[in-house]
Amino acid sequence: MGKPVAEAMLARLMASLDDGRFDALVPLCTGTALPPMRTLVIEPQQVVDHLTVALAQGCKRLGIVLPLEGQVGSFHLIGPVSCELRVTHASPYTDTGTSARRTCPGRSSPATTRHW
């Protein structure tokens, strides 16, 4: 199943829950666009993006670990940060734990990015 199919399925599920039974909905998945709803939706991707930029304000160096190697090249933050970023990948499902110790290519935000 590809991302467009998964997003469509999630959108249908969320729409079916948008009927006043809940005060808030929290789908625990990131990287997914959700349609506007009447119910408050806490979007994990928005939380992660904003929290990461906020945390970076107090850091000299920030490590970012993404689940897929293919995501490293397109990684970006929602805003500039002044600290050094190090971006890599590791998956609890397919990784042996070595990728987080290897150098991985990636895109920088407006700040300097170095890789493990």
C-alpha positions as CSV (number, residue, x, y, z in Angstrom):
1,M,0.0,0.0,0.0
2,G,1.4,3.4,-1.0
3,K,1.2,6.7,0.9
4,P,-1.7,8.1,-1.2
5,V,-3.8,5.0,-0.4
6,A,-2.9,5.1,3.3
7,E,-3.7,8.8,3.5
8,A,-7.1,8.2,1.8
9,M,-7.9,5.4,4.3
10,L,-6.9,7.6,7.2
11,A,-8.9,10.5,6.0
12,R,-12.0,8.3,5.7
13,L,-11.5,6.9,9.2
14,M,-11.0,10.3,10.7
15,A,-14.1,11.6,8.9
16,S,-16.1,8.7,10.4
17,L,-15.0,9.8,13.9
18,D,-15.7,13.5,13.3
19,D,-19.3,13.3,14.6
20,G,-19.1,14.9,18.1
21,R,-18.3,11.7,20.1
22,F,-14.8,12.9,20.9
23,D,-13.4,16.2,22.2
24,A,-10.1,15.5,20.4
25,L,-8.6,13.0,18.0
26,V,-4.9,12.0,18.0
27,P,-3.8,9.8,15.1
28,L,-0.4,8.5,16.0
29,C,1.2,8.8,12.6
30,T,3.5,11.4,11.2
31,G,4.0,12.7,7.7
32,T,0.3,12.5,6.9
33,A,-1.8,15.3,5.7
34,L,-5.3,15.4,7.3
35,P,-8.4,17.2,6.0
36,P,-9.9,20.0,8.2
37,M,-12.4,18.6,10.8
38,R,-14.9,20.0,13.3
39,T,-13.2,17.9,16.1
40,L,-9.9,19.1,17.5
41,V,-7.2,17.0,15.8
42,I,-3.7,16.9,17.4
43,E,-1.5,16.2,14.4
44,P,1.7,14.4,15.5
45,Q,3.7,15.8,12.6
46,Q,2.9,19.4,13.6
47,V,3.8,18.6,17.2
48,V,7.1,16.9,16.2
49,D,8.0,19.7,13.8
50,H,7.4,22.6,16.2
51,L,8.8,20.8,19.2
52,T,12.1,20.0,17.3
53,V,12.6,23.7,16.3
54,A,11.8,24.8,19.9
55,L,14.2,22.3,21.4
56,A,16.9,23.3,19.0
57,Q,16.9,26.8,20.4
58,G,18.7,25.4,23.5
59,C,21.0,23.1,21.7
60,K,24.5,23.3,20.4
61,R,24.0,20.1,18.4
62,L,20.8,18.3,17.6
63,G,20.5,14.7,16.4
64,I,17.6,13.7,14.1
65,V,16.8,10.0,13.5
66,L,14.4,9.2,10.7
67,P,12.9,5.8,10.2
68,L,13.8,5.4,6.5
69,E,17.1,6.0,4.7
70,G,15.1,7.5,1.8
71,Q,13.7,10.2,4.1
72,V,17.1,11.6,4.9
73,G,17.6,13.3,1.6
74,S,14.3,15.2,1.8
75,F,14.4,16.0,5.5
76,H,13.8,19.7,6.4
77,L,12.7,21.6,9.5
78,I,9.7,24.0,9.5
79,G,12.0,26.8,10.5
80,P,15.7,27.8,10.7
81,V,17.7,26.7,13.7
82,S,21.1,28.0,14.9
83,C,22.5,24.8,16.2
84,E,24.3,22.1,14.3
85,L,22.0,19.3,13.0
86,R,23.0,15.7,12.5
87,V,20.6,13.6,10.5
88,T,20.6,9.8,10.1
89,H,18.2,6.9,9.9
90,A,17.4,3.8,11.8
91,S,14.4,1.5,11.9
92,P,13.3,-0.8,14.7
93,Y,11.8,-3.1,12.1
94,T,14.6,-3.6,9.6
95,D,17.7,-2.1,11.1
96,T,20.6,-3.8,12.9
97,G,21.5,-0.6,14.7
98,T,24.4,0.3,12.5
99,S,22.8,3.0,10.3
100,A,22.7,5.6,13.1
101,R,26.5,5.3,13.4
102,R,27.1,5.7,9.6
103,T,27.4,8.9,7.7
104,C,24.1,9.5,5.8
105,P,23.5,12.1,3.1
106,G,20.9,14.7,3.9
107,R,19.6,18.2,3.2
108,S,20.4,21.0,5.5
109,S,18.0,23.4,7.0
110,P,19.2,27.0,7.0
111,A,21.6,25.9,9.8
112,T,24.8,23.9,9.3
113,T,24.1,20.2,9.0
114,R,26.6,17.5,9.7
115,H,26.0,13.8,9.5
116,W,27.0,10.9,11.7
